[in-house]
């Protein structure tokens, strides 16, 4: 018999991965085909730093390993939203809202990614406006629409795909 998973922490990150030309990576959810999104994920513990959550989620969901943590741009924006009822069972009883912190990650080109099959079915690189149009989450779509404002706040370094044995 497996041990029950602890409830998810209602604090998460949204990481908009993009190229210098503002092509954006979107992925189709495995548990809801047709729902496209950027990298998202909850903190693993209450004391996990948000940047660590971003690095972990990007690698878990895309196989991309960020060489330099400063490639990640913290937009200092947060969204507080109601958790969709279909996903509330993952949280402690009575938890209905999540706080999402917005980041971006600039990669040098539309790099291939290695999807986590339990989480995503497909991925696409789309121009930023098209990427915003396909996102099911209003906060994700809004973040992508704000990408031109935040995209060039740092100097990119190499990001590469990490394969696991």
N, C-alpha and C positions, 0 to 999 in steps of 0.2 A: 504494500500500500504506500502510495507516495504522500509526502508531507504537503499539506496545503500551502499555497503561496501566500506570503504576507500581502496585505492590501497595498495597492500602488499609492505612492506619495502624490498628492495633488499639486505638484510643482514640477514643471517640465520645461524643456527647451524646444525651440523651433529653429532649425538651421537651414537657411536658404543657400544652397550650393550653386555657384554661378561662375561663368567664364568672364574674361575681360569684355567680351562682346555682349554680355548680359543674357547669354543663354542659361537657362535654369534647369536643374535636374528635378524631375518629378517622378514619383514612383506610385504604382497602383497597389492598393492594399490587398493582401491575400484574403483577409476576413470580410472584405466588402469590395468585390470586383466593380470597377467603374469609379471608385473613389481614389483620386490622385492627390498626392501630398508631397511636401518636402520632408526632410529628416525631422522626426519628432521623437521625444522620449522623456520619460519621467526620471527624476533622481532615484538612485538606488538606495540612498540613505539620506536622512535629514541633514547630515553634515557634509554631504558630497558637494564640492564646489561646482557651480554651474558650468564652468569651462571644462571640467572633468566629465560632466554629463554629456556635453557636446562632443568631446573627443571620442568617448565611448560609443555614443549613439551613431556618429558618422561611421566609425569603423564597423560596428555591428550591422548596420543597415546597408552599407555600400561597399565595404571592404577597403575603403580609402583610409590610409593612415596619414595623419597630419604630422609632417616633420617638425613644423614650428608652431607652437601654440598661438603665436601672435598672428598667424594667418587667419585666425578666427576673429571676426569683428563683432564685439558686443554693441548692439544698437542702443542699449540702455532703454529698451521699450519692453513693456510687459502687457500682456493681454490677460484679463480675467474673464473667463467664460464659463457657461454652464456645460457640464459634461453631458454628452449625448446619452440619453437613457440606455441605449443598447450597450454602452461601455461602463455604466455605473457599478455593475457587479464586481468590477476589478478593484474598487475602492472600498474603504471602510463604510459601514452603514451610515447613512446621513450625509455623506460627502457628495455635494452636487456641483461644486465649482473647482476649477483648476486655474492656477497662475502659470502662464507660459511666458518665458523669457526669449526674446528674439535675437538671433545671431545670424551672421552670414559667413560663408567660406568661399573665397575666390580660388579657383583652380585654373591652371594655364590654358586648358582646352576642354572640350567635351570628352572627358576621359571615360573609358569603359568602367562599369561598376560590377561588383559581385553582390547580388541581392541576397538578403536573408530570406530563404524560401518560405519560412513560416510567417514572415511579415509582408512580403511584397511579391507580386507576380511579374511585373514588367517595369521598365523605366524608359523615360524619354528625356532628351534635351530639347527644350523649346525656347523660342524668344520670350523674354520676360512677360510681355502682355498675354501671349498665348498660354504661358504657364499659369498665370493668375486666373485665366478663364477656366482652366480645367480643374483647379483645386476645389474640393468639396467644402473645405473649411474656410469660413469667411476671414478668420484671422490670418490664415496662411496666404490667401489671395491678397489681402491687404498688405502683408509684409512684402510680397513679391512686387506689388505695385509701387512700394516705397524703395525698391532696390536701387534705382538710379541715384537716389539721395544718399544712400549709405555705402554703395559698392566700392568706392575708391578711397576709403579712409585709411588704408594701410598698404604696405608693399607686399605682394605675394611672394611666397617661397614655393618650393616644389611640394606637391602633394602626390602621393602615389598609391597604387593599389597594393594592399598587403594580402598575401595569400596565406592561409593556414594549412598546415599539413593534414 
